[in-house]
């Protein structure tokens, strides 16, 4: 495990520089066989198909989609429930690269596992700071009670956020891009404590993981280890870029007004 450094110095860039190659390459053939259990094999059939059908070779281009066929590896819930070993995932991607040549997409699947690992260790550096009002930069652990109806009334005025709620409550899933946009909206465009959003994800996502969930909310809020401060995703720009045909809204918020939607979001 990483050395427990001074809290202010345990950045992702430090972690990546010191642990990326170790994380990716530390599993020799015999160790990979040891972790390749029947439990792993039965749960990984969909991922085997994903790699064999070359979807992994286009992952970098599809990973920001809101919805669709094979735009995501859909590994997060298996990893977070302990149903597959992350080192085995890396081994399978490495094998695919040897057979078909590595590209940015195959690297990016491993890169996102590195982020997952980083947030795991970051929690053990900071622990309860993850849950403070200003996260790793300070604040209090106290979170005033908020009626859920009030929360919804403050968020669902935005048709895209309402669609995200509909997907989240009906499926227990949101795409990576949707999660970032949702967090940005709570952090930057409401007067709500960002921890209400983290709490909602905690209680609704079927792939909920304490470290990744709270670590990402810390990071996006500007109270984590990102030196650039809070991240802001302009909703109208995101929708035009990743769902210009409004397919996501049509699927999860079908009663929106298509004639006025762009004005509502601007």
N, C-alpha and C positions, 0 to 999 in steps of 0.2 A: 504493500500500500504506500501511497505518497507520504512523504514526511509531513508532519503537522507543522506547517510554516506559520509565520505571522499571518494573521487573518487577511491583512490588506494585500499580501503578496501572492495569495493562492488564486491566481487568475486562470482563465481558460487557456490563454496563450502559454503560460508557464506549464500547465498540465500537458498541453498538446506537445510542446517542445520536448518534455522529459519522458512522456509516457506513451506517445502515439505508436512508435515502433514496437515497444514492448507489448502494448495492448493488442496490436494486430498480429504480431509474429511469435508470441510466446507459446503457442500451442503446437508442439511437434506432432507427428503422425500418431505415435502411440498414445499420447494424451488425448488426442481428438477421438480416438477409438474408445477410450475409457468413458468419455462423456456422451458418446453416441448411444444412448439407451433406446429401448423400444418405446419408451414414453416420448422421447424426442422425435423418433422416426414417425410415429403415428400423428403427431401434431404438426409435423413439418411438410406434409404432403403438398399443401397449397403453395408453400414457399419453393419446394422443388419444382413444381409446375411453373411458378413465376419465373424462376431462373431458366429453366429449360425452354420456355417460350420467349426468352430474351426480353421480358419486360424489365428486368433489372438493368439492362443495358441502356434503358431510356428513363431510368428513375429520376435523374436530375431534371429532366424536362417535365415530367409528370407530377413530381412531388408537391407542387404548389396548387394543383387542381383542388377544387372544392368537393367534387364528386366524380364518379365515372368508373369504368372498368379498369382494374389493375393499375390504378394511379398510385397506389400505396402498397408497401410490402405486407401490411396488416400483421406485423409481428409483435406490436407493442403489448397487446393483451397476453400473448403467450409468454413473452419475456417477463412481464410484471407479475404474472401468476406463477412463475417458476416452472413453466411447462416445457421450456426449451432453454438450453444453455447458450449464453451470448457468444462464448468462444466457439461453439459449434457453428453458429451463424457466420462468424468471421471465416471459419475454415471452409464452409460451403461457398462463400463468395470468392475466397482465394482460389479454390478449385475451379470455379467458373472462369475466373480471370486467366488461369493457366490454359484452359481449353480454348477460350475464345478471345483472349487478349483483354487487358484491363482498359477501362476508360473512366471518365469523370463520374459517371453514374455508379459504377461498381465501387469506386472509391467512396462516393458520398454515402452509400449505405453503411459503410464501416465508420465513416466520419460521424454519423449521427449516433452510432453506438458509443463512440468516444464521448460525445456530449452526455449521454446517459450515464456513463461511468464517472464523468467529471462531477455531475450533480450529486451522485452518491457520496463521493469523497468530500465534496464541499459541505454537505450536511454534517459530516463528522468533524469538520473544522469549526463550523459555526453553531450547529445544533439548534437550540431554541431561538436563536436570532432569525432563523428562517421565517418565524411566525410573528415578528414584531411589525409594528405599523410602518416603520421605515426599514424593515428587514435588516440587512447586514450593516446598514449605516446608523441604526439606532431605533429609537421610538419605544413604544410600550407593547406588551402582549395583550392588553385589554382590547377587546373588540365589542363595541356596543351592539346590543341586539337589534336586528332589523327584520321587520315583517316581510316575508317572502313576496307578498302581493305588492308591497311598496317597491321592492327590488325590481319586480317585473314591470311595474308601471314606469319606472325610470329608464328601463332598457329597451322595452319592446316598442317604443315609438319609432325605432329604427327598423325598417323592414328586413334588412339583412340580419341584424341581431335576432329578430323574432324568428327568422328562418333557422338560424343556428340553434336557438332554444328548441324549436320543433324537432330538429334532427337529434339533438342531444338527449331530449326527454324520450324520444321514440326508439332510438337505436343505441344510446350509450356511447356514441362515437362522434368525433369531429376531426376533420383533416388537420394536418399540421398548420397549414396556412390559415384555416378558420380559427384555430386556437390563438394564433398570434394577433389576428385582427380583433377577435373578441377581447383579448386582454388589453390591447391598445385602446379599444373603445371604453372599457371600464376605467382604465387608468387616466386617460387623457380627455374623455368627453363626457364624463359624469362627475358628480361630487361624491361618489361612493368610495369607500375604503376598498382598495384593490383586493384585500383578503376575502371579501365576499365572493368575488369571482373565483378565486382559488378554492374557496370552500365549496362553491357550486360544482366545480370540476371534480373535487374530491368525492362528492356524493353522487355524481351522475355518470362519470366516465367509467366504462367497463375495463379500460386499461389503466385506471388510476394508479400512479406510483408516487409515493410521498416525495421522493427526492427530485424527480423530474418535474412534477407538477409545481411544487413550491419553488424549486430552483428556477424554473422558467419564469414564473410570475415575479420573483425577485429581480431577475435579470431584465425583463421587459419594463418593470416599474422604474428602473433607474436606481433602485436601492440594492442592487446586487453587485456583481463584479465587472459589469460592462463599463469601461471608461467613457463611453459615448453618452451615457445617461439614458433617460427613458426613450423607448422606441415608439414612434408614432406611425401608424398605418392609416393613410387617408382612404376611407371606405370606398368612395366613388372611383378612385384610381385603381384600387385592388379589384373591384368588381369588373371594371372595364378591361383590366389586364387578364384576369383569370376566369371570368365567367361573362364574357361580353354578350352571349346569347341569353343570359339570365336563366339558364337551365337549372341552376341550384335553387334560385328563388321559386321557379315554377314547380319544383319538386317538393320543397319544404315550406313554402309560404305562398300557395297558389292564389290567394285572394288579393295579392298586391295589385296596384294600379299600374299597368305597364306604360301608360301614357305619361304618368307623372313621376315615375320611380326615380329618374335621374335628378329631377328637381328636389325630390324628398331627401336624397342622399347627399346633395351638394351643400 
